[in-house]
């Protein structure tokens, strides 16, 4: 129950401190996004990209089933919201205002990000926000989230899931 309360608090606090092309109080709904693997986009922000991973997303190890788990989670959580965590940019030379935004995808019961780590899709370190990014989520909420990610990675390692599967079994 504490996790649900924390996640709801994160989403409310984060939405009040977001910046960008949209109204600061406008909630970002998952159903408005198009995700391809870890990257998402929304029609109202055509030059911006959202990413489920904070750091190392181009070179990180990933499990073979990560994309299918992302798609299944999104399908099973149509009421989820997208919470911007941090951003950097520009990421597109044609538009100096473009940005890449690390995001959490949250519903009332779980986050997609935590689910991916718990299933061994990626190492937990990928959920760290980049040091040079503009932070949107407050430090306290971010630190609580990282503690959840640490626990999720410990579980995936213990259960030898995804990227934590023993080498000889791959």
N, C-alpha and C positions, 0 to 999 in steps of 0.2 A: 504494500500500500504506500510506503514511503517513496518508492521509485515512481509510482504513478503521480503522486503529488509533486515530486521534484520535476518530473518531465513536464507536467502542466505548468509549473512555475517558470521553467526554462522557456517554454514556448511563449508565455504571456510577456515575460520580461524581455525576451529577445525581439519580439515583434514591436515592442515599444521603442526599441533602440536601433532599429534597422535604418539603413539609408540606401538610396538608389533612385531609380526612375519611378518607382511606385510610391503611393501614399504610405507614409511610415506606419500607419495603423492598419494597413491592408494585410490580411492574412494570406500567406502563400499556400495554396491548396495543391496537394500532390496530383490531383486529377487534372490540373492545368499544365502539368509538366510532361515532357517527353524524355524518358531516360533511355540511353543506349549505354549499357554496361554501367560504369560509375559516373558517367557524365549526363547531366540533365539540362534542358533548356525550356524556356517559357516564351510564348509568342509575344508577350508584352515587353520583353527585354531581349530582342533578337541578337544583340551584339554581346550579350553576357552568357557565361557558361557557369553551371553549378556542378560541383563535384562532391561525391560521397566521402572522398578521402581528403585529408588535410595536407599530408606531405608524402613525397615519394611515390606518387601514383603512377608515374611512368615506368619505374624500375622495380617496383615491389613484387615479391612473389605473390601469386594468386592461385587459388584452387581452381580446378577445371570446372567446377559447378558454380562459380561465383555469379556469372551472368544469369543463370537460370534461377538461382536463389533470389537475386535482386528482382527479377521479373515476377516470381511467385509471391514474394513479400508485397510488392506494389499491388498486385492483383487482389491479394487478400486483405489489404488495408486501404480501401478507396477513400476513406475519410481522413487520412493522414495529412499532416501539414509539413511544409518545408521551412526549416529555421536556418537563416543565414548565420554563420558562425564568424567567419573572417573572410576578407577579400583582398585581392591584389590586382594590379593591372597598370597599364593597359595590356591586354592579351591579344589584341588585334591591331595591326598597323593602320588599317583603314579608319579605325575609330579610336581616338585617344581616350575616350571615356569607357571603353570596354573593360570588363573585369572578369576574373575567375573567383567564384565564391564557394568556399568550403561550406557544406550544409549538413544539417542533421535532418532526417526524415522521421517524424514522430507521429504515433497515434496514441490513444489513451493507455495502451498496454505495453508498448515496446518502441524501440527505435530501430530503424533499418540498419543503422551503423553498428549498433551493439550486436544485432542479430548476425551480421556478417562476420564480426570478430569471434563471436561465440561459436560459429560454425566453421571456424578456421579458414575463412575465405582470404583473409589478409592478416598480416601481423598487426597487433594493436597500435604500434608506433605510427601507423598511417593515419590515425585519428587525431594526431597532434596538429595544431594549426601552425602554419608557417610563421617563423619569427618576424619576418619582414612584412607581414600582412596587416591590414587594418582590422582590428578586433571589433566585432559587433556584439557578441555574447559577453556578458559580464564574467569577470574572473571566477567568481564563486561558483556559478553554474557550470562553467567550463571545467573547473577542477573536479566537481562532483561527477561530471560526465566521464572524465578521464579515469577516475577511480572505478567506475562501472566497466570501462574498457579493459582496465588491468585485470579485473575479475573474469571478464569474458575470455580474455586471452589465456589466463591460467586454466580455465575450464577446457578450452580447445586443445591446449597442450597436453593436459592430463588425459583427455579422451582421444588424443592423436587424430584430430580432425583436420581435414584440408591440408594447408601448408605444413601442418605439424605431424602429418603421417610419416611414419618411419621410412627412411629412404629405400630400404630394401623391399618395402611393400608397394611402392609406386609403380 
